Amino acid sequence: MTHTLGRADFDVIAAWVQPGEKVLDLGCGDGALLQWLAETRGIRGWGVEIDPAGVLAAIKNGVNVIQGDLEGGLAGFEDGAFDHVVLSRTLQTVRHTQKILEEMLRVGREAVVSFPNFAYWKNRQAVLNGRMPVSEDLPYEWFDTPNMRFFTIADFENLCERMNLRITERRVLDDKGRQVEDEANFLGSLAVYRLGRNPA
Amino acid sequence: MKNSVGLVAAQRAHFDTPLELRSGAVLPAYDLVYETYGTLNADASNAILICHALSGHHHVAGYTDENNKAKTLGWWDNMIGPGKPIDTNRFFVVGVNNLGGCHGSTGPKSINPATGKPWGADFPVVAAVDWVHAQARLADRLGIKQWAVVVGGSLGGMQALRWSITYPERIRHALVIAAAPNLTAENIAFNDVARQAIITDPDFHGGHYYEHGVHPWRGLRLARMLGHITYLSDDQMAEKFGRRRSSEAGSFSFDVEFEIESYLHYQGDKFAGFFDANTYLLMTRALDYFDPARTADGDLAAALRVARSRFLVVSFTTDWRFSPARSREIVHALVHNGQSVAYAEIDSAHGHDAFLMEDEQYFAIVRAYMEGVPT
């Protein structure tokens, strides 16, 4: 799960964090997002990564990477320790979906989640043509994909409602990184959400 | 030998300023034996301190006998040298034998100036913080105001952690490998059995065995055998020795028969042949006492808050004596404080001993981190 620089969701996320904030990036890969946020927004960042190659790459980049598994939740991280907890293009690889979302909002004031939209029209077209989609935002073949949860923008918003999570902002991008305004679940390839807790 | 620092010789520094120890006892004067590799740069900004573990010493890299290179290699020669993860082309590396040791620094075998006889059991119980103070004085002597990095594994890692707390302005990076914020009850229990093996040896003579011309080698041998069991993993022992034995039929006696027995006996004999039993007692006690959170009401994060260094913490998956969970406690305390820390959990079959062994990912991590340390 290595980040590549210049990913479209980086700019969206950068606009949502403030200088000096503490940011935790889950599945941080080589730490490119944290480096980007530190350089452009002056945040203080930590990342969690399970893949040894990712951990090594992050250490090469001078990033505060902590090797660990997201499936066990965020044990050890204290309540409210971070301003933002980011899960960039990783939710679809996590088995315990609800658990990780709950944990993000336990240790962070706000959660930022981005994921590939399986209902993007090109993905629908691929399936209609009888093949699993492979695209900019879904770069894996079905037989080597780390993705284990296949869901859409509509599915995710439905889950947020069921979990009583507050969507404070949403940006949807097409496969060229252009912002999508209408028909998001059809025209959007990547969705980025800003989530908070609803008042109890 | 490829990438070796080559032939090395120990140096000795004598200190006349009394050192007050954590116990309240005072060492009036002492010697520290050390080795150095590489070259200290003009502003002394490339110095690295290597802290040793229970049975380690100052001879960290290179060899001490040109005709017997393999047998006189330093204990961390695979890690330190020109082009190695801790690169002596860039860094000036210092290895030092801790107080209470038996490799040349002042310890139980040294002469107690008050009696003219070896200190023996009268040598004061030393703590990790005492070693750190002594190492700081050695740094002064070498013209090193601030270490670029303090590195250690196991008990050595605990010293690196202690450095970051006791001298925050004198350390820029700490590499804390296969360590823990303190020992668990189980861990102290292992140390106690080891000490009891030594103390109850009839040749121990209350720690004054030198005067009797004997050494409690049976007790020390048992202590080391026990230690060895805990430094390995179950999987590794199963793979390395399994149930293999010299006689399939079985001798139906208590002679050495299984390969694991033969291995432990060999290791125990070898160790008891050169190590000092009083030093073993002291080192295990320093482990038991180590607990920087103690003076912060048990709050490790509060204890670490003064640290200004960046940290690399490394643990090994099958290390059950200093388990990854204990390393994660250190990591989370640092993250809680908003401090800089990277943490790698190395997948290894080699238990606690893994920190001394070459491993691709482990060495790549240390190398990558060290390359990012400015000099």
Interface residues (C-beta under 8 A of the other chain):
Chain A: K22 R44 W46 P52 V55 L56 A58 I59 K60 G62 V63 N64 V65 I66 Q67 G68 G76 F77 E78 A81
Chain B: L312 R328 E329 V331 H332 V335 H336 G338 S340 V341 A342 Y343 A344 E345 D347 Q361 A364 I365 A368 Y369 E371 G372
